[in-house]
Amino acid sequence: MSLNLADALEMAAETLPESEALVFEDTRMTFLQFAQAARRVAWALRERGIGPGDKVAFVLPNTPHFPVILYGILYTGATAIPVNMLLQWREILYQIDDADATALFVFEPLLEQSARAFAACSKCRHLFVVEPSMTPCQPDVGESFVMMMAGSRAEFEPYRTNTDDTAEIIFTSAYGGKPLGTELTHFNLFQNALISQAFVQKFAPEDVCLCVLPLFHSFGQTAMLNAPLLGMSKSILMPRFDPHKVFETIARERVTLFGVVPSMAHFMIHYKPTETFDLSSIRALDVGGAALSDEIYEAFLERFHIPLLQGYGLTETSPVVAYNVDEATNRPGSVGKPIFHCKVRIRRDDNSFASIGEEGEIVIRGHNVMKGYYKKPKETAEALRDGWLHTGDIGYLDKDGYLYLTGLKKDLIIRAGMNLYPREIEEILLLHPNITEAAVFGVPERVRGEEVYAALVASGTPPDDKELRAHCFDYLAQFKCPRRFLFLDALPRTDSGQLDKKALRQQVAHEPR
């Protein structure tokens, strides 16, 4: 059986060719125009010898370039690798090298960091510089995307990939010090988007979806691009969250569905526009990426009379696992019920299954579970055990099948919906010549959920905050860098010799901020 995620675009272009598919500022593309642009990308890639078995990375914001290039790559049968556009060049280099990328698309305003990564990656042979407008550039390295498209053709049939072929490699956060490339198949992504479209958000041609969640993230891509496409809905693309533009766009375009992380909901609650915007078109507002507090839920409902419908997912699950589907069945405090064709259980430490209401590790199996981590058999075997994906998240199921998240088994910080693994940051801090020990941990923060702190032991005179931040920025995206550095004579440890991050959190909790 063959299946290509790009079939979603072909179906929409055949069924509703003249209906609007993508809107970005003054640009409005129909489904047919969207498909033709993706075919041009595919044709150009094939002319350059790129096709099935190849890996193509791209560093792009939420502009029409993202979906056009993503689907163009999929048309060829190659594997797409979306890269977080906030990363520094060393982080980009690691991902494109680890994923064996042979080509890289980069948005021109982001070229500096990506060009350094491309130059350092011997495997990557093609660099395409994506201009924000139709005016071609003359890059010092690589070729102009505008010129590439001008010399291309719109005749291209999607390559018939098999269901288990890898459609995308999406990198997780660096739990073990380095990010892991999650292999998601065409079946994983197509089926998860289809179930999201049909049973969760119920996208239809009359719907308008506001896509401000980053598309390089699996939540934004499945819930705000692939699922609307299968529903033949219109997607409004927004490169960055701005409360005023969000209100303005919802009112002007009559947006019906919108996805956010909790920090976005917080900023919407507290933004006070000077004019009145009509938000009555919204029928569903989905929230994910981080825990939703009761405070934000109640405040949002009080101000906008719109319930936030919380869900749960992971990159490894394509990503949707559970959702509060609608207002009638919404159960605030939970992340909803597992979606169709996805089984969720709770496991005790002895690997037996927990009873109703009993906490344990959340384990998952179903259509959405990843193929594995690319070239990482040990990590794959650790995550996929006994037919279940072990998430590292702690929670319980109630008697009605609703899932509740209560904690984390793994060392993880969730800041504004982005997963940060302390070990990656600790390893960078230890590269500084004056740092001998480092412990990175999360501290509760009202708006973003958690903030990043670092407790350090120095040899000699401790470096100041400015020097440490500059050191971190050389290696890490800014959102990963600690917001506060604490210098101690020694780091607290448990009786077994492990770093005692609980003690560090307690120490910080009693300090004025």
C-alpha positions as CSV (number, residue, x, y, z in Angstrom):
1,M,0.0,0.0,0.0
2,S,1.3,3.4,-0.9
3,L,0.6,6.6,0.9
4,N,2.2,10.1,0.7
5,L,1.3,12.9,3.1
6,A,1.3,15.1,0.1
7,D,-1.8,13.3,-1.1
8,A,-3.7,15.7,1.2
9,L,-2.7,18.6,-1.0
10,E,-3.5,16.8,-4.2
11,M,-7.0,15.9,-2.9
12,A,-7.7,19.5,-1.9
13,A,-6.4,20.9,-5.2
14,E,-8.6,18.5,-7.2
15,T,-11.7,19.0,-5.1
16,L,-11.7,22.8,-4.4
17,P,-9.0,24.2,-6.7
18,E,-10.2,27.8,-6.5
19,S,-10.9,28.0,-2.8
20,E,-8.4,29.9,-0.7
21,A,-5.9,27.6,1.1
22,L,-3.2,30.0,2.5
23,V,-3.3,33.6,3.5
24,F,-0.3,35.6,4.6
25,E,-0.5,39.4,4.8
26,D,-1.5,40.4,1.2
27,T,-0.8,37.0,-0.3
28,R,-3.7,34.7,-0.9
29,M,-3.2,31.3,-2.5
30,T,-5.8,28.8,-3.7
31,F,-5.4,25.1,-3.2
32,L,-4.5,24.8,-6.9
33,Q,-1.8,27.5,-6.6
34,F,-0.5,25.9,-3.4
35,A,-0.2,22.5,-5.2
36,Q,1.4,24.1,-8.3
37,A,4.0,25.8,-6.2
38,A,4.8,22.6,-4.3
39,R,5.1,20.8,-7.6
40,R,7.6,23.4,-8.8
41,V,9.7,22.8,-5.7
42,A,9.6,19.1,-6.3
43,W,10.5,19.5,-10.0
44,A,13.5,21.7,-9.1
45,L,14.7,19.3,-6.5
46,R,14.5,16.3,-8.9
47,E,16.5,18.3,-11.5
48,R,19.2,18.6,-8.9
49,G,19.2,14.9,-8.2
50,I,17.2,15.0,-5.0
51,G,14.5,12.4,-4.5
52,P,13.6,9.2,-2.6
53,G,16.0,8.4,0.2
54,D,17.4,11.9,0.4
55,K,16.9,14.2,3.4
56,V,16.1,17.9,2.9
57,A,16.2,20.4,5.8
58,F,14.6,23.8,6.0
59,V,14.8,26.8,8.3
60,L,11.6,28.8,7.7
61,P,9.1,30.9,9.6
62,N,5.3,30.7,9.2
63,T,5.1,32.1,5.7
64,P,3.7,30.3,2.6
65,H,7.2,29.2,1.9
66,F,7.0,26.7,4.8
67,P,4.0,24.6,3.5
68,V,5.1,25.0,-0.1
69,I,8.6,23.7,0.5
70,L,7.5,21.0,3.0
71,Y,5.0,19.5,0.6
72,G,7.4,20.0,-2.4
73,I,10.0,17.8,-0.5
74,L,7.3,15.2,0.2
75,Y,6.2,15.1,-3.4
76,T,9.7,13.9,-4.4
77,G,9.7,11.0,-1.8
78,A,12.5,12.7,0.1
79,T,12.4,13.1,3.9
80,A,11.6,16.6,5.2
81,I,13.6,18.0,8.2
82,P,12.0,21.2,9.7
83,V,14.5,23.0,11.9
84,N,13.7,25.4,14.7
85,M,14.5,28.8,13.2
86,L,15.6,30.2,16.7
87,L,18.7,27.9,16.8
88,Q,22.3,29.0,16.7
89,W,24.6,27.7,13.9
90,R,26.1,24.9,16.0
91,E,22.7,23.5,16.8
92,I,21.6,23.7,13.2
93,L,24.8,22.0,12.1
94,Y,24.3,19.2,14.5
95,Q,20.7,18.5,13.2
96,I,21.5,18.7,9.5
97,D,24.6,16.6,10.0
98,D,23.0,14.0,12.2
99,A,20.0,13.7,9.8
100,D,22.3,13.3,6.8
101,A,20.7,16.3,5.0
102,T,21.9,16.8,1.5
103,A,20.0,20.1,0.9
104,L,19.0,23.0,3.0
105,F,16.4,25.8,2.5
106,V,16.9,28.9,4.5
107,F,14.8,32.1,4.9
108,E,17.1,35.0,3.8
109,P,16.7,37.0,7.0
110,L,17.9,33.9,8.9
111,L,20.8,33.2,6.6
112,E,23.8,34.2,8.8
113,Q,23.5,31.3,11.3
114,S,22.3,28.7,8.7
115,A,25.1,29.6,6.2
116,R,27.7,28.9,8.9
117,A,26.1,25.6,9.6
118,F,25.9,24.7,5.8
119,A,29.6,25.6,5.3
120,A,30.6,23.3,8.2
121,C,28.5,20.4,7.0
122,S,30.3,18.2,4.4
123,K,27.1,16.1,3.7
124,C,24.9,19.1,2.7
125,R,25.5,19.9,-0.9
126,H,22.7,22.3,-1.8
127,L,21.7,25.6,-0.2
128,F,18.6,27.4,-1.3
129,V,18.2,31.0,-0.1
130,V,14.4,31.8,0.3
131,E,13.7,35.4,-0.3
132,P,10.8,37.1,1.6
133,S,9.5,38.7,-1.6
134,M,9.6,37.9,-5.3
135,T,12.8,40.0,-5.8
136,P,15.6,37.5,-6.3
137,C,18.8,37.8,-4.3
138,Q,22.3,37.0,-5.3
139,P,23.6,35.0,-2.4
140,D,27.4,34.5,-1.8
141,V,26.7,30.8,-1.3
142,G,23.9,28.7,-2.7
143,E,21.2,29.7,-5.1
144,S,18.1,32.0,-5.1
145,F,14.8,30.3,-4.4
146,V,13.0,32.8,-6.6
147,M,15.2,32.0,-9.5
148,M,15.0,28.3,-8.9
149,M,11.2,28.5,-9.0
150,A,11.2,30.7,-12.1
151,G,13.1,28.0,-14.0
152,S,10.9,25.2,-12.7
153,R,7.7,23.5,-13.9
154,A,4.4,22.6,-12.2
155,E,4.1,19.2,-13.7
156,F,5.0,16.6,-11.0
157,E,3.2,13.5,-9.7
158,P,3.8,12.7,-6.0
159,Y,6.2,9.8,-5.5
160,R,4.4,6.7,-4.3
161,T,6.0,6.3,-0.9
162,N,5.0,3.4,1.3
163,T,3.1,3.9,4.6
164,D,6.1,3.1,6.7
165,D,8.5,5.3,4.8
166,T,9.8,8.2,6.8
167,A,8.1,11.5,5.9
168,E,9.8,13.8,8.4
169,I,12.6,13.8,10.9
170,I,11.6,16.2,13.7
171,F,14.2,16.8,16.4
172,T,13.2,16.5,20.0
173,S,14.8,18.5,22.7
174,A,18.1,17.2,24.0
175,Y,17.2,14.9,26.9
176,G,20.5,13.1,26.8
177,G,22.6,16.2,25.9
178,K,22.0,16.0,22.1
179,P,18.6,16.3,20.3
180,L,17.1,13.1,18.8
181,G,15.7,13.0,15.3
182,T,12.2,11.5,15.6
183,E,11.3,9.5,12.5
184,L,7.6,10.0,11.6
185,T,6.2,8.0,8.8
186,H,3.7,9.1,6.1
187,F,1.1,6.9,7.9
188,N,1.9,8.5,11.3
189,L,1.4,12.0,10.1
190,F,-1.4,11.4,7.6
191,Q,-3.5,9.4,10.1
192,N,-2.9,11.7,13.0
193,A,-3.9,14.7,10.9
194,L,-7.0,12.8,9.5
195,I,-8.1,11.9,13.0
196,S,-7.5,15.4,14.3
197,Q,-9.5,16.7,11.3
198,A,-12.4,14.3,11.6
199,F,-12.8,13.7,15.3
200,V,-10.9,16.5,17.2
201,Q,-11.1,19.9,15.5
202,K,-13.6,18.8,12.9
203,F,-12.2,21.0,10.2
204,A,-14.4,21.7,7.2
205,P,-14.2,23.9,4.0
206,E,-16.0,26.7,5.7
207,D,-13.4,26.9,8.6
208,V,-10.7,29.4,8.9
209,C,-7.6,28.4,10.9
210,L,-5.2,30.9,12.5
211,C,-1.7,29.4,12.5
212,V,0.6,31.3,14.8
213,L,2.1,28.2,16.4
214,P,5.5,27.6,14.9
215,L,5.2,25.1,12.0
216,F,8.6,23.7,12.7
217,H,7.0,22.2,15.8
218,S,4.8,19.1,15.4
219,F,1.8,20.6,17.3
220,G,1.6,23.6,14.9
221,Q,2.3,21.4,11.8
222,T,-0.3,18.7,12.4
223,A,-3.0,20.7,14.1
224,M,-2.7,24.0,12.2
225,L,-1.5,22.9,8.7
226,N,-2.0,19.2,7.9
227,A,-5.4,18.8,9.6
228,P,-6.9,21.9,8.1
229,L,-5.6,20.9,4.7
230,L,-7.4,17.5,5.0
231,G,-10.5,19.4,5.9
232,M,-9.9,21.8,2.9
233,S,-10.0,24.7,5.3
234,K,-8.3,28.0,4.9
235,S,-5.1,28.6,7.0
236,I,-4.0,32.1,8.0
237,L,-0.2,32.1,8.6
238,M,1.3,34.4,11.2
239,P,5.1,34.3,11.7
240,R,5.1,35.5,15.3
241,F,2.5,36.0,18.1
242,D,1.3,39.5,18.5
243,P,-1.9,40.0,20.5
244,H,-3.1,43.0,18.5
245,K,-2.5,41.2,15.1
246,V,-4.2,38.1,16.5
247,F,-7.4,40.0,17.5
248,E,-7.4,42.0,14.3
249,T,-6.9,38.9,12.1
250,I,-9.6,36.9,13.9
251,A,-12.1,39.7,13.4
252,R,-11.2,40.5,9.7
253,E,-10.9,36.9,8.5
254,R,-13.6,35.4,10.7
255,V,-11.3,32.8,12.2
256,T,-13.1,29.7,13.5
257,L,-10.2,27.7,15.0
258,F,-7.0,28.8,16.7
259,G,-4.2,27.0,18.5
260,V,-2.1,28.5,21.3
261,V,0.3,27.6,24.1
262,P,-0.7,28.8,27.6
263,S,1.6,31.9,27.5
264,M,-0.2,33.1,24.4
265,A,-3.5,32.8,26.2
266,H,-2.0,34.8,29.1
267,F,-1.0,37.6,26.8
268,M,-4.4,37.7,25.1
269,I,-6.1,38.0,28.5
270,H,-3.9,40.9,29.6
271,Y,-3.8,42.8,26.3
272,K,-6.1,45.9,26.3
273,P,-6.7,47.1,22.8
274,T,-8.1,50.6,22.2
275,E,-10.7,49.3,19.8
276,T,-13.2,46.5,20.0
277,F,-12.7,43.3,18.0
278,D,-15.4,40.8,17.2
279,L,-14.2,37.3,18.2
280,S,-17.6,35.6,17.9
281,S,-16.5,33.5,14.9
282,I,-14.3,31.3,17.0
283,R,-15.8,27.9,17.7
284,A,-12.8,26.2,19.2
285,L,-9.5,27.3,20.8
286,D,-7.0,24.5,21.3
287,V,-4.2,24.8,23.9
288,G,-1.2,22.5,24.2
289,G,2.5,22.4,24.6
290,A,2.5,23.0,28.3
291,A,0.3,22.6,31.4
292,L,-2.7,25.0,31.4
293,S,-3.2,26.6,34.9
294,D,-6.7,26.9,36.3
295,E,-6.0,30.7,36.6
296,I,-5.4,31.1,32.9
297,Y,-8.4,28.9,32.0
298,E,-10.8,30.8,34.2
299,A,-9.5,34.3,33.2
300,F,-9.7,33.5,29.5
301,L,-13.3,32.1,29.9
302,E,-14.3,35.2,31.9
303,R,-12.9,37.7,29.4
304,F,-13.7,36.1,26.1
305,H,-16.5,33.5,27.0
306,I,-14.5,31.0,25.0
307,P,-13.3,27.8,26.7
308,L,-9.7,26.6,26.2
309,L,-9.7,23.0,25.1
310,Q,-6.5,21.4,26.3
311,G,-4.8,18.5,24.7
312,Y,-1.6,16.4,25.0
313,G,1.0,15.1,22.6
314,L,4.6,14.6,21.9
315,T,6.9,14.8,18.9
316,E,7.2,11.0,19.1
317,T,3.4,10.7,18.7
318,S,2.9,12.9,15.5
319,P,2.0,14.6,18.0
320,V,-1.7,14.3,19.1
321,V,-2.5,11.8,21.8
322,A,-5.5,13.2,23.8
323,Y,-7.9,16.2,23.5
324,N,-10.9,17.8,25.1
325,V,-12.8,17.7,21.9
326,D,-15.6,20.2,22.5
327,E,-17.2,22.5,25.0
328,A,-19.9,20.0,25.9
329,T,-17.4,17.3,27.0
330,N,-14.6,19.6,28.1
331,R,-13.1,18.6,31.5
332,P,-10.9,21.5,32.7
333,G,-7.8,20.3,34.4
334,S,-7.5,17.2,32.2
335,V,-5.9,17.0,28.7
336,G,-9.0,15.1,27.4
337,K,-9.5,11.5,26.3
338,P,-7.2,9.6,24.0
339,I,-8.0,10.1,20.4
340,F,-9.3,7.3,18.1
341,H,-6.8,4.5,17.4
342,C,-4.5,5.6,20.2
343,K,-4.2,3.6,23.4
344,V,-3.0,5.3,26.7
345,R,-2.2,3.4,29.8
346,I,-0.5,4.2,33.1
347,R,2.5,2.0,34.2
348,R,3.9,1.5,37.7
349,D,7.6,1.3,38.3
350,D,7.4,-2.5,38.2
351,N,5.9,-2.3,34.7
352,S,2.4,-3.5,35.8
353,F,-0.5,-1.3,34.7
354,A,-1.9,1.1,37.3
355,S,-5.5,1.3,38.5
356,I,-8.0,4.1,37.7
357,G,-6.9,7.2,39.5
358,E,-3.4,5.9,40.3
359,E,-0.4,7.9,39.1
360,G,2.4,6.4,37.0
361,E,4.2,6.8,33.8
362,I,2.1,7.5,30.7
363,V,2.7,4.9,28.0
364,I,1.2,5.0,24.5
365,R,0.7,2.8,21.5
366,G,-1.2,3.4,18.3
367,H,-1.1,4.8,14.7
368,N,0.8,7.9,15.9
369,V,3.8,6.3,17.6
370,M,7.1,7.1,15.9
371,K,9.2,4.7,13.8
372,G,12.1,5.4,16.1
373,Y,15.0,7.9,16.6
374,Y,17.1,8.2,13.5
375,K,20.3,6.2,13.8
376,K,19.8,5.9,17.5
377,P,19.0,2.2,18.2
378,K,19.8,2.3,21.9
379,E,17.6,5.3,22.6
380,T,14.8,3.9,20.4
381,A,14.9,0.6,22.3
382,E,14.7,2.5,25.6
383,A,11.7,4.5,24.5
384,L,9.8,1.7,22.7
385,R,9.5,-1.2,25.1
386,D,7.0,-4.1,25.1
387,G,5.0,-2.4,22.3
388,W,4.5,0.8,24.2
389,L,6.1,4.3,23.9
390,H,7.3,5.3,27.4
391,T,6.8,9.1,27.5
392,G,8.6,10.0,30.8
393,D,5.4,12.0,31.7
394,I,3.5,11.2,34.9
395,G,-0.2,11.1,35.1
396,Y,-3.4,9.2,35.7
397,L,-6.7,8.2,34.0
398,D,-10.0,8.8,35.7
399,K,-13.0,6.5,35.6
400,D,-14.3,8.2,32.4
401,G,-11.0,7.8,30.5
402,Y,-9.9,11.4,30.9
403,L,-6.1,11.8,31.1
404,Y,-4.5,14.1,33.8
405,L,-0.8,15.2,33.8
406,T,0.8,15.5,37.2
407,G,4.5,15.5,36.7
408,L,7.6,14.5,34.9
409,K,9.7,11.4,35.3
410,K,12.5,12.9,33.1
411,D,14.5,16.0,33.9
412,L,12.7,18.6,31.8
413,I,11.9,22.3,31.7
414,I,8.8,23.5,29.8
415,R,9.2,27.2,29.0
416,A,6.4,28.9,26.9
417,G,5.5,25.6,25.3
418,M,9.1,24.7,24.4
419,N,10.8,21.6,26.0
420,L,14.2,22.2,27.3
421,Y,16.4,19.5,28.7
422,P,18.8,20.7,31.4
423,R,21.6,18.3,30.5
424,E,22.2,20.0,27.1
425,I,22.5,23.4,28.8
426,E,24.7,22.0,31.6
427,E,27.2,20.6,29.0
428,I,27.5,24.0,27.4
429,L,28.1,25.7,30.7
430,L,30.8,23.2,31.5
431,L,32.7,24.3,28.4
432,H,33.4,27.6,30.1
433,P,37.0,27.4,31.5
434,N,35.9,28.8,34.9
435,I,32.9,26.5,35.5
436,T,33.6,23.2,37.2
437,E,30.0,22.1,38.1
438,A,26.6,23.0,36.7
439,A,23.0,22.2,37.6
440,V,20.2,23.6,35.4
441,F,16.7,23.5,36.7
442,G,13.2,25.0,36.2
443,V,11.6,27.5,38.5
444,P,7.8,28.2,38.3
445,E,7.0,31.4,36.4
446,R,3.5,32.8,36.1
447,V,3.5,33.7,32.3
448,R,5.8,31.1,30.7
449,G,5.2,28.2,33.1
450,E,8.9,27.8,34.0
451,E,12.0,29.8,33.8
452,V,15.6,28.5,33.4
453,Y,18.0,28.8,36.3
454,A,21.6,27.6,36.6
455,A,23.5,26.8,39.8
456,L,27.2,26.8,39.3
457,V,30.5,26.1,41.0
458,A,33.5,28.2,39.7
459,S,37.2,27.9,39.9
460,G,38.8,31.2,40.8
461,T,36.8,34.4,40.2
462,P,33.2,33.5,38.9
463,P,32.4,35.0,35.5
464,D,29.7,37.6,35.5
465,D,26.2,37.1,34.0
466,K,27.0,39.0,30.8
467,E,30.0,36.8,30.1
468,L,28.0,33.6,30.8
469,R,25.1,34.7,28.6
470,A,27.5,35.5,25.8
471,H,29.1,32.0,26.2
472,C,25.7,30.3,26.1
473,F,24.6,32.3,23.0
474,D,27.6,31.0,21.1
475,Y,26.2,27.5,21.4
476,L,22.5,27.7,22.2
477,A,19.3,29.4,21.0
478,Q,18.5,32.3,23.3
479,F,15.3,30.7,24.6
480,K,17.4,27.9,26.2
481,C,19.8,30.2,28.0
482,P,19.4,30.5,31.8
483,R,17.8,33.7,33.0
484,R,19.6,33.6,36.3
485,F,23.0,32.2,37.5
486,L,23.6,31.2,41.1
487,F,27.2,30.6,42.4
488,L,27.6,28.1,45.2
489,D,30.6,26.6,47.0
490,A,29.2,23.2,46.2
491,L,26.1,21.8,44.6
492,P,23.7,19.9,46.9
493,R,23.6,16.1,46.3
494,T,21.4,13.3,47.5
495,D,22.7,10.4,49.6
496,S,23.4,8.5,46.3
497,G,25.5,11.3,45.0
498,Q,23.0,12.6,42.4
499,L,22.5,16.4,42.0
500,D,19.6,17.4,44.3
501,K,17.7,19.8,42.0
502,K,14.7,19.7,44.4
503,A,16.9,21.3,47.1
504,L,18.0,24.0,44.6
505,R,14.4,24.8,43.7
506,Q,13.5,25.1,47.3
507,Q,16.4,27.4,47.9
508,V,15.4,29.7,45.0
509,A,11.7,29.6,46.2
510,H,12.7,31.4,49.4
511,E,14.7,34.1,47.7
512,P,13.2,37.4,46.6
513,R,12.9,37.8,42.8
